[in-house]
Amino acid sequence: MKDINSLFQIVLTITIILVALSITNVLNDLFFKISTSILLLFIGYILKEILLFLKNKET
């Protein structure tokens, strides 16, 4: 889980920076859509890993 936590922190930091730049109109809407879709994909990956961990813990 340490790798997932560090990866999560990196992705979250990058996403926060991209969202802040998008709010200040430095980047256009395309980058905002890309950053939010990457964040949603990563959240889905984290949920999948948690479910696999819980499934393996039961057996």
C-alpha positions as CSV (number, residue, x, y, z in Angstrom):
1,M,0.0,0.0,0.0
2,K,3.0,2.4,0.4
3,D,3.4,2.5,-3.4
4,I,-0.2,3.3,-3.9
5,N,-0.1,6.1,-1.2
6,S,2.9,7.8,-2.7
7,L,1.5,7.4,-6.2
8,F,-1.8,8.9,-5.0
9,Q,0.0,11.9,-3.5
10,I,1.8,12.6,-6.7
11,V,-1.3,12.3,-8.8
12,L,-3.3,14.4,-6.4
13,T,-0.6,17.1,-6.3
14,I,-0.5,17.2,-10.1
15,T,-4.3,17.4,-10.3
16,I,-4.5,20.2,-7.8
17,I,-1.9,22.2,-9.7
18,L,-3.8,21.6,-13.0
19,V,-7.1,22.6,-11.5
20,A,-5.6,25.7,-10.0
21,L,-4.1,26.7,-13.3
22,S,-7.4,26.0,-15.0
23,I,-9.3,28.2,-12.5
24,T,-6.9,31.1,-13.3
25,N,-7.5,30.5,-17.0
26,V,-3.8,29.7,-17.7
27,L,-4.9,26.5,-19.3
28,N,-7.9,25.9,-21.5
29,D,-10.8,23.6,-20.8
30,L,-9.2,20.6,-22.6
31,F,-6.5,20.3,-19.9
32,F,-9.1,20.6,-17.2
33,K,-11.1,17.7,-18.7
34,I,-8.0,15.6,-19.1
35,S,-6.8,16.2,-15.5
36,T,-10.3,15.4,-14.1
37,S,-10.6,12.2,-16.2
38,I,-7.1,11.1,-15.1
39,L,-8.1,11.7,-11.5
40,L,-11.3,9.7,-12.0
41,L,-9.4,6.8,-13.6
42,F,-7.0,6.8,-10.7
43,I,-9.8,6.8,-8.1
44,G,-11.3,3.8,-10.0
45,Y,-7.9,2.1,-9.8
46,I,-7.6,2.7,-6.1
47,L,-11.1,1.3,-5.5
48,K,-10.2,-1.8,-7.5
49,E,-7.1,-2.3,-5.5
50,I,-9.0,-1.9,-2.2
51,L,-11.6,-4.4,-3.3
52,L,-9.0,-6.9,-4.4
53,F,-7.2,-6.4,-1.0
54,L,-10.5,-7.0,0.9
55,K,-11.3,-10.1,-1.2
56,N,-7.8,-11.6,-0.5
57,K,-8.2,-10.7,3.2
58,E,-11.4,-12.7,3.4
59,T,-9.9,-15.9,2.1
